[in-house]
Amino acid sequence: MFQNDYLMRQIQMMVQFIARMILKRNAEVYRALPDEYGNYSAEGELYLDLMRKIKQGKINEAENILFDATEQNPNNAMLEIALDFYRTLGEMSDDFLEENNFSKEEVCQGLSDIMKIFHIDIPDIIG
């Protein structure tokens, strides 16, 4: 229990730090906003799909989609989406993650791995 609370705090702090240092803002929550016709950008559609998959418990599938999309187009919008994805997972209960074959340790590892695509080295927070 204590270990997972520690990991959750570390995930949150790391996401906030990266958002402030790289994106130059405090908000680490991605906002998918439709245009005047109700259409979303490709990144917005991706984000909405990832959040749906998390809610459905398809976390591994969502993470694979995130990595594929990020490797194809590593831009600031993808960085924001990745940060929000791992922030969201870090806030999930241990029970939810476990029921869906995921863990806080995998959240930490995924955050570290995806940051490497952006050439951002973060310290190992699993410990």
C-alpha positions in Angstrom: 0.0 0.0 0.0 2.7 2.5 1.0 4.8 1.6 -2.0 1.9 2.2 -4.4 1.1 5.6 -2.7 4.7 6.5 -3.1 4.7 5.5 -6.8 1.5 7.5 -7.3 3.1 10.6 -5.8 6.2 10.1 -7.9 4.3 9.7 -11.1 2.3 13.0 -10.4 5.5 14.9 -9.5 7.3 13.6 -12.6 4.4 14.5 -14.9 4.2 18.0 -13.4 7.9 18.5 -13.7 8.0 17.6 -17.3 5.0 19.7 -18.1 6.6 22.7 -16.5 10.1 22.2 -17.9 9.3 21.1 -21.5 5.8 22.5 -22.2 6.4 25.7 -20.0 3.1 25.5 -18.2 1.6 24.0 -15.1 -1.3 22.1 -16.7 -0.4 18.6 -17.6 -4.0 17.7 -18.6 -4.6 17.4 -22.3 -7.8 19.0 -23.6 -9.4 17.5 -26.7 -11.5 20.3 -28.1 -13.6 20.1 -31.2 -13.5 22.8 -33.9 -16.5 24.9 -34.8 -17.9 21.9 -36.8 -17.6 19.5 -33.9 -14.6 17.7 -35.4 -11.5 16.7 -33.4 -7.9 16.9 -34.5 -6.1 13.6 -35.0 -4.4 14.1 -31.6 -7.8 14.8 -30.0 -9.3 11.7 -31.5 -6.4 9.7 -30.3 -6.7 11.1 -26.8 -10.4 10.4 -26.6 -9.8 6.8 -27.8 -7.0 6.3 -25.2 -9.3 7.5 -22.4 -12.1 5.2 -23.6 -9.8 2.3 -23.6 -8.6 3.0 -20.1 -12.2 3.2 -18.8 -12.8 -0.2 -20.5 -9.8 -1.7 -18.9 -7.9 -2.0 -22.1 -4.8 -0.4 -20.7 -2.2 -2.5 -22.5 -3.9 -1.9 -25.8 -4.1 1.8 -25.1 -0.5 2.0 -24.2 0.5 0.2 -27.4 -1.5 2.7 -29.4 0.1 5.6 -27.6 3.6 4.3 -28.3 2.9 3.7 -31.9 1.4 7.2 -32.4 4.2 8.9 -30.5 6.9 7.1 -32.4 5.3 8.2 -35.7 4.9 11.9 -34.6 6.7 12.9 -31.5 5.4 16.5 -31.1 4.3 18.6 -28.2 0.7 17.5 -28.5 1.8 13.9 -28.2 3.9 14.8 -25.2 0.9 16.3 -23.6 -1.2 13.3 -24.4 1.4 10.9 -23.0 1.8 12.9 -19.8 -2.0 13.0 -19.3 -2.2 9.3 -20.1 0.3 8.3 -17.4 -1.1 10.9 -15.0 -4.5 9.3 -15.4 -3.2 5.8 -14.9 -1.3 7.0 -11.8 -4.6 8.1 -10.3 -6.2 4.7 -10.9 -6.7 2.4 -7.9 -4.4 -0.5 -7.5 -7.4 -2.8 -7.7 -8.5 -1.4 -11.1 -5.0 -1.7 -12.5 -4.6 -5.2 -11.2 -8.0 -6.3 -12.5 -6.8 -5.1 -15.9 -3.3 -6.7 -15.8 -1.4 -3.5 -15.1 0.4 -2.0 -12.1 1.8 1.3 -10.8 5.3 -0.1 -11.6 4.2 -0.5 -15.2 2.9 3.1 -15.2 6.3 4.3 -14.0 8.2 2.2 -16.6 5.8 3.3 -19.4 6.3 6.9 -18.5 10.1 6.5 -18.5 10.0 4.6 -21.8 7.8 7.0 -23.7 9.9 10.0 -22.5 12.9 8.4 -24.2 11.1 8.9 -27.5 11.2 12.7 -26.7 14.8 12.4 -25.6 13.8 13.1 -22.0 15.6 11.0 -19.4 13.8 10.8 -16.1 15.2 9.2 -13.0 14.1 5.7 -12.1 11.2 6.2 -9.8 10.5 2.5 -9.1 12.3 1.7 -6.0 
